[in-house]
Amino acid sequence: MTTARKTRFVDCNPRWGTHYGEHLDRYITFDCPEGHVDCHHTIPVSPKRNGTPWLPNSVFWERRGDDFATMTIAPSIKRTPTNNDQCAMHVEITNGQITFAGDSR
């Protein structure tokens, strides 16, 4: 089941989250912009919430800005579907606005 696509990051309920119990200041969790019900995404970002760099091997996204309404996250975020979850979201978040790639569904 899906709802309408969301084109503003703040409409995706972004929040500082955890990933397998790790620290709150390194991950951003948000509801699926594609509108998939009960679908959430968590990504590691740098810098951490307090502004200090976090550069382990697993960080792929750079965060620019502190306010989710104007935040930029680069590069694009792409979700590969699995047998248990068919979400194939592929988005860019720039200045708080979400743009969908052609293969996003």
GIVENKA-V206737 format. One record per run of one state. SS is the DSSP state (h for helix, s for strand, l for the rest). FROM is the first residue (numbers start at 1). LEN is the number of residues. If there is no record, write none. Layout:
BEGIN
ss:SS from:FROM len:LEN
ss:SS from:FROM len:LEN
END
This chain:
BEGIN
ss:l from:1 len:1
ss:s from:2 len:1
ss:l from:3 len:5
ss:s from:8 len:1
ss:h from:9 len:4
ss:l from:13 len:2
ss:s from:15 len:3
ss:l from:18 len:6
ss:h from:24 len:3
ss:s from:27 len:5
ss:l from:32 len:4
ss:s from:36 len:1
ss:l from:37 len:3
ss:s from:40 len:7
ss:l from:47 len:14
ss:s from:61 len:4
ss:l from:65 len:7
ss:s from:72 len:7
ss:l from:79 len:11
ss:s from:90 len:5
ss:l from:95 len:2
ss:s from:97 len:4
ss:l from:101 len:5
END
